Amino acid sequence: MPLTPSPHVRVADVDNDLILLDLSDDSYFCLSGEEADEVILALRGDEQNPESPVIAELLDAGLLRAVDDLIPAFLERPMPENGMPPRASTLASLTLLPAILAGLIHYQLHRKTLLRRPVRTATRKTLDDAEVIRLVRRFRQLRILMPRSGRCFVQSWLLLRLLRKRGVAAEWIFGVRTYPFEAHCWVEWRGRVLNDWADHVRWYEPIAQF
């Protein structure tokens, strides 16, 4: 029977290492070597070893589940392009300050559930393409005011919130790499990275998209 990650789990194949992201407690797990190979093959639809201890453990832990039909387990995305505009003037950027402060308060109150309750995109579009770029430019100028701890997470979520509340269907992308293990996130819009450089995020294998 085919296997797939449980609804609260995301997976990535990073050069034959398997990374699992458990959204229920925002934790990562890594499998390598033969254990990773077994699980990756099973998730890609190959017949799994019925006596595999690692697969049995993942099933018992609720990280994997059996399904009737194969469900794609790995996130496939085209390579993003550079889209990060230059910073705006400080004076123009200050117009975003109330929204940034409101977002930071929301973040402090709900940061443990942000991945399980992503910001919804407003149904009514209010920004055209040029206005999106202007907003991102102003946001970049204010990043110095934001927390340094977990910087990519906080800044990406704040930018996503600003855009989606204005009807812009931006995407929050999480990626992982190994040796050493590192997780990173960024915001994309129409295949363009808005708050990082494409050459940087290409080092990471996408594991989740919100």
Disulfide bonds with the S-S distance in Angstrom:
none
